[in-house]
Amino acid sequence: MIPVPGHARIWIAMDHTDMRKGMPGLARQVQHGLHRDVVAGDLFLFRGRTGSLCKILWHDGIGMSLYAKRLERGRFIWPSAKDGVVSISASALSCLLEGIDWRNPQATWRPRMAG
C-alpha cells in the first residue's frame, strides 16, 4: 500500500486517460488538464478506458513516483462525475485499490492462494 501522508489529498481524474502515458505525460495532465500542482504532495489517480488499470502519480517532496495496478477481474469503481477531478479519502483509496466498491464495501473476486 502507498504510504499516504496525513496532509495529502487524493484526486481522481474523472476522464479516461491514455495508459501509455508515463510520469511526464501524467504530470502535464495534472498541471494543464486538472489545474493542480503536481509537486504539492497530493496523489493523482488515473484510469484507462477499460477500467481495469489504474495509475497513481505522487511527488513526496524528494521525487516523483508512478504506481500502477491492474485488476485480474472486474474494474476499478470510479465516481459518477463525467469530467474534471474529485477528491476522495485515504480509506476510499484503499478500497478502490483492492477492487472493493467503496460506496458499498464488499469483497470482490480474489485468486485462491496455493497451499
C-alpha positions in Angstrom: 0.0 0.0 0.0 1.1 3.5 -0.7 2.0 5.4 2.5 -0.4 8.3 2.2 0.7 11.3 4.3 -1.9 12.8 6.5 -1.8 16.2 4.8 -2.1 14.8 1.2 -5.2 15.0 -0.8 -6.2 12.2 -3.2 -7.5 13.4 -6.5 -9.2 11.2 -9.1 -9.1 12.3 -12.8 -12.7 11.7 -14.0 -12.0 11.4 -17.7 -10.4 8.3 -19.3 -6.6 8.6 -19.5 -4.3 7.1 -22.1 -2.5 4.5 -20.1 0.6 4.6 -22.3 1.5 7.9 -20.6 4.3 7.8 -18.1 5.4 10.3 -15.5 6.0 13.3 -17.8 2.7 12.9 -19.6 0.6 12.4 -16.5 2.3 15.3 -14.8 1.4 17.5 -17.7 -2.2 16.3 -17.5 -2.3 17.2 -13.7 -0.9 20.7 -14.4 -2.8 21.6 -17.6 -5.9 19.3 -17.5 -6.7 19.2 -13.8 -5.1 22.6 -12.9 -3.3 21.2 -9.8 0.3 21.5 -8.6 1.9 18.1 -9.3 4.7 18.6 -6.7 2.3 19.7 -3.9 2.4 16.2 -2.3 -1.0 15.1 -3.4 -1.8 11.8 -5.1 -3.4 11.8 -8.5 -5.3 8.7 -9.8 -5.9 7.9 -13.4 -7.9 5.1 -15.0 -7.9 3.8 -18.6 -10.8 3.2 -20.9 -11.4 -0.5 -19.8 -11.3 0.4 -16.1 -9.0 -2.5 -15.1 -5.8 -0.5 -15.0 -5.2 2.4 -12.5 -2.1 4.6 -12.2 -1.2 6.9 -9.3 1.2 9.8 -9.6 2.7 11.2 -6.4 5.5 13.6 -5.6 6.7 13.0 -2.0 9.0 16.1 -1.8 12.1 14.1 -2.8 11.0 12.7 -6.2 8.0 11.6 -8.3 6.6 8.0 -8.1 4.3 6.3 -10.5 2.3 3.3 -9.3 0.3 1.0 -11.5 -2.2 -1.7 -10.6 -4.2 -3.9 -12.9 -7.2 -6.0 -11.6 -7.2 -9.6 -12.9 -11.1 -9.5 -12.9 -13.5 -6.6 -12.6 -13.0 -2.9 -12.8 -12.0 -0.1 -10.5 -15.0 1.7 -9.1 -14.8 5.3 -10.2 -17.1 8.1 -9.0 -20.0 9.1 -11.4 -19.0 12.6 -12.5 -18.2 12.9 -16.2 -15.1 15.1 -16.2 -12.9 17.2 -14.0 -11.3 16.0 -10.7 -12.8 14.6 -7.5 -11.2 14.2 -4.1 -11.5 11.0 -2.1 -10.4 9.9 1.4 -7.5 7.5 2.1 -9.9 4.8 3.2 -11.8 5.1 -0.1 -8.4 4.8 -1.9 -7.6 1.6 0.0 -11.0 0.1 -1.0 -10.6 1.3 -4.6 -7.2 -0.3 -5.0 -8.5 -3.6 -3.6 -11.3 -3.7 -6.1 -13.9 -3.1 -3.5 -16.9 -0.8 -4.2 -16.1 1.9 -1.7 -19.7 3.2 -2.0 -20.9 -0.2 -0.7 -17.9 -2.2 0.6 -18.0 -5.9 -0.3 -15.1 -8.1 -1.2 -14.7 -8.9 -5.0 -13.1 -11.9 -6.6 -9.6 -12.9 -5.4 -7.4 -15.6 -6.7 -7.0 -18.7 -4.5 -3.7 -19.0 -2.7 -1.9 -22.3 -3.3 -1.5 -24.3 -0.2 
